[in-house]
């Protein structure tokens, strides 16, 4: 039987980032009751995988196992051409335990300057994983999807919307950074929107 997500289900959003949980809710179009892992007191697993998809699956499976509910996880980050794709899967870690993305964006700017490169190219990646609870080793079934959006770095960062590295990312074809865009405009084009479109096409009934 193919995997599906009929409307009305309760899903656990495997995130401790309030901004990301809000985006999840908007991108899921209100079809589900969404419970954030942070609000449920679920721990954040160590992200030990080497890819965005691998970490998304790890987080979704952990939340599904601990909650007994279907869980949805995202692993996302910004990749900078001048830094050979860094910070990539380590994007959140660059912000430190205190989640200081102002400092993290300053670190990116400093490292790009140190690189001597004038390449401002960058891209955001979002990997989504949906995991079902199960008795078999490793948990139940899982489905994963990935989306990307390309753009260029904006220094100094601009805007107060969104979260993370949004203020320093200007998507190709747009004059505003993600930090300057109204949430509904960002949600229409973002890396996460691309990944969610794939999820909806595969799993929505």
Secondary structure, DSSP 4 states (H G I P E B T S, - for coil): ----B-TT-EEEE--S-HHHHHHHHHHTTT-SEEEEHHHHTPPPPP---SSHHHHHHHHHHHHHHHHSSEEEEEEEEEEEGGGTT-BGGGHHHHTTTTT-HHHHHHHHHHHHHHHT----EEEEEEEEEEE---SSTT-S-EEEEEEEEEEEE-SS---SSSSTTGGGEEETT-SS-TTTS-HHHHHHHSHHHHHHHHHHHHHB-
